[in-house]
Amino acid sequence: MIRRLWKGLSLGAMLLAAPAWALSDGDVGGAWVGAPTSQKIQLVNILSRELNVDPGKLQQCIEKSASDPANAGTAIRDLARQCAESLRN
């Protein structure tokens, strides 16, 4: 009886739990638009160190690029590289 109750509670908890995912540089611009701000900041900090650019400016540029429907399928890493190039010039 206790075993059945435990299984039922476990299953219920799994069904109620929010999907666990984190934004990554392999995700596309469409995922960026819908991602929580905290995940965007974490990813921008990583990318800005790799690309040696200001994180604030990089985030603004990615936001602008990712919101363009033409970039909805472009990987965030590619958007970040494009932004880094434009920020250096």
N, C-alpha and C positions, 0 to 999 in steps of 0.2 A: 504494500500500500504506500509506504513512504517512498519507495523507489519510483512508483508511477507518479506520485505528486512531484518529486524532484524532476523527473523527465518533463512533465508538463510545465513546470516553472522554467526550466532551462529553455525549452522550446519557445515559450512565450517571451522570454527575455531576448532571445535571438531575433525573433520577429519584430520586436519593438526597437531594437538597437538600430541606430542610424548606420548607413553604409560607411565603412571606414576607407577613405582614400585620401591621398595627399597629392597635391599638384606637383607635377614634375616637369622638367625641361623638355621631355618627349611629348607632353600633352600639346594639343593644338590651341590656337587662339580662342576658339569657342569655349574651351574648358577654362581658360583664363578669365573670360568675362563672367562666368558663373561661380568662380572660386571665392572662398572667403578671403578677406583682406589679410588675415594673419598668414595664410598659406602663400599669398602673393609676395608678402614681405620676406618670408623665409627664402623663397626661390630667388627673388631679386638679389638678396644678399649673397647667395651662393654665386649666381651668374655675374654679379658686378665684380666680385673678387677674381673670378676666372677671366673676365674680359677687361679688367682694370679700368672701370668707368664708375662714375658717381651713381650710387644706388637710387637716389631720389630721381635723378634725371632719367635713369634707365627705366624705372617703374613708370614714369609719366609717358615715356616713348612707347613702352610695351602696351600700356593701357590704350593709347591712341591707335597703335597698329592693330591690336587684337580686336578693337571695336569696329574696325573696317570689315564689312562682310566678305571682302575679297581675301582676307587673311584668316578667315574662320578655320580653314584646314591647314594652315601653316604651323609648324612646330614652334613652340615658345622659344626654344634654343635658337632657331633660325631668326625669329623676330628680334631676339636679344642681340644677335650678331649684327643684324641690319641696323639696329638702333646704336650699337656701339660704334659702328663705322660712321654713322651720321654724327654722333656726338664728338668723335675725334676730329672731324673735319670742320 
